[in-house]
Amino acid sequence: MLGATDLASSRQEKSDARLNIRTKASIKAAIEKAAELSGMDLSTFTTNAALLRAQDVISAHERTVLAPVDHAAFFDALERPAAPTEKLLAAAKLHREMVADSE
């Protein structure tokens, strides 16, 4: 039996939210077998698998990974920003005027 960490049960909150899914019998059988091999009931196994995948997806969307050369260029641009152009200065002035007019 391959044990697995139960991430969902370690959370200090009541499990009162429901999640219902429909799937093919063969998929359900595979999930049930994996749950049994992991020493978890179906609900716990499914919740943990979905939670791990959710955390991976969220992490991938909330983080930016740069190659070393891109990392250096990015931070160089932050440390030494370009001077504002005339067009940017005019846009900032227009914005200030519009915001002041709306107050």
Secondary structure by P-SEA (a helix, b strand, c coil): cbbbbcccccccccccbbbbbbbcaaaaaaaaaaaaaacccaaaaaaaaaaaaaaaaaaaaabbbbcaaaaaaaaaaaaccccccaaaaaaaaaaaaaaaaac
